[in-house]
Structure formats: structure tokens, C-alpha cells
Amino acid sequence: MKNVRHLLIGLAMVLAVFSAGVASASSTWGKATFVGTFVEDNSDGVLHARLRVRIHGTCDTDTVAQDRWIIIRSGRMDGIFAHNGVNMKNAYSTLMAALLSDKNVQIDGLPHCSTREEIFMDLWNSNVGLF
């Protein structure tokens, strides 16, 4: 009986750690109706490239297609973070290809699905793709 109780307590602690460490992220699917650059971010003392995209589509459980403005931030692009520049170019090219070819785009890693405010998203925590 004592071993079962210890096992249940241990399982509860493991589940608490895993549930606390899991970040909630949303996804959106739809048409890119605008793609452009956005003013750089210097909030941490280093410039980060940003782009702005408007997606007309759905987001997670929101089944009604609506416009969402998403600001994507590259992350640092100096020194050992130089790969973030390549990732940003790829994201921009993917979104521009979707806009020009009228293809659907999927963006994973959004912090929320708001249609009332711009959604700020870090590229290193997300995925941008065509489908």
C-alpha cells in the first residue's frame, strides 16, 4: 500500500512538472493577403528583423475565417545566431510565395489567435509553411 501511494505521489509530481513546462501554442491556416517588412525590434539591445503578414483564415478551434495580423521576429542575427537571418529569409520567401501563388499558408507557434490585436511571434518558436 505504501509503495502504491509513493508511486501515485511521484506520478502526480511528474505530471505537474510536464504540464507546467509545456507552452501553449496556436496555429493558423489560410491565405496570405499581405506580406511586408516591419520596423526592427531593439528591445534587448540587439536589432532583430521583423516582418508583418495578414492571414485570412482559421486558427485552432476558430472555424470562421478572419483576418489576423502577425508580426514575426527573427531573433538575434549576429555571431553564433547568424542562422536566424537565414530562417527569417526563408519565412519571408515562403510567405511571399504564398501571396503571389495564392496558396494556403500554415503558421504554427502563435501565442494566441486574436483578431483584435496584432499577434507578436518569435520565429525560433514557430513554423511557417505552404500547403
N, C-alpha and C positions, 0 to 999 in steps of 0.2 A: 504494500500500500504506500509506504514511504517513497519507494522508487517511482511509482506512478505519479505521485504528487510532485516530486522533483522533476520528472520528465515534463509534466504539464507546465510547471513554472518556467522551465528552460525554454520550452516551445513558445510560451507567451512572450518571453523576453526576446527571442529571436524574431518573432513576428513583429514586435514593436519596433525593433531596430530596422528591419527591412521596410516597414511601412513609413517610418519617419524619414528614411533616406531616399525614397522614391519621389521624384519630382513629377508633378502633373504637367503634361504637355498635350496640346491640341493639334489637330491637323485641319487644313483647309484644302478643298478641291474646287477647281473652276477655271474660268478664263481670265487671263491677264489682260486688263483693259488699259493699263498704264504702267510704264516702266521708266524710271529715271533716277538720276543721281540725287543725293541729299547732302546737306551740309555735314562736314566731318564732325565727329564727336571727339572732344578733348577732355572728357570728364575725369580721366585718371592721369592726365599729364602727357599722354601719348595720343597722336592722331589716329583715329580709326575711320576707314572709309565706310560710307553708308549708301544704301540705295533705297528707293521708295517704289513700291508696287501696289497697284489696286487690283484685287482679285474679286471677280463677281462669281460667287459660288457658295457652297455649303461649308459648314465647319462642324465636325463631330456630330452631335445629335441635332444640330440646327439644319433641318431639311429644306428650309426656304432659302433660295439663292439670294444673297445680298452682297453689297459692296463692302469690302474690308480693305483698309489702308494698312500696309505693313511696312515698317522701317527695319531693314536688315543691316546689322552692324558687323563689320569684318573681323574685328579683333585686332590686336597689335600686328603690324606687318614688318617690324624691324628685327634684326638679329635672328634668333632661333625661331621666331614666329613668322618668318618670311612666307611660309606655306599658306598663311591666311590670305595673302594677296592673291595667290593662285585660286584658292577656294572662292574668293569674292568675285574674281573674273569669271569663273565657271558659273556661279549662281546668276550673275548679271547676264551672261550669254544665254543661259538656259531660259531665263525669264523673257529675254528679248526674242529668242527663237519662238517661244510660246506665243508671244504677242504677234509677231509677224506671220506665223503659220496658222494662227487661230486654233492652236492645240490647247488641250487642258493642262493645267499645272497642279502639282500637289506640293504643299509646303507642310512639313512636319516640324514640331518643336515650338509651336506658338505658345506663349504663356496664357493666352485666353482667346476667346472668339468674338470679342466685342465688335459691334458695327457702329458704335457711337464715338469711339476714340481710336486714334492710331495705335497699332499694335507694335511695340518695340521688341525685336527679336535678335538674339546673338546667333550668328551663322554657325559658330562652333558647336552649338547645341541643337542643330536642326538639319533638315534635308530639303533640297529643292530639286524637283524633277518634273519631267514631261510624262504624260500618259495619254 
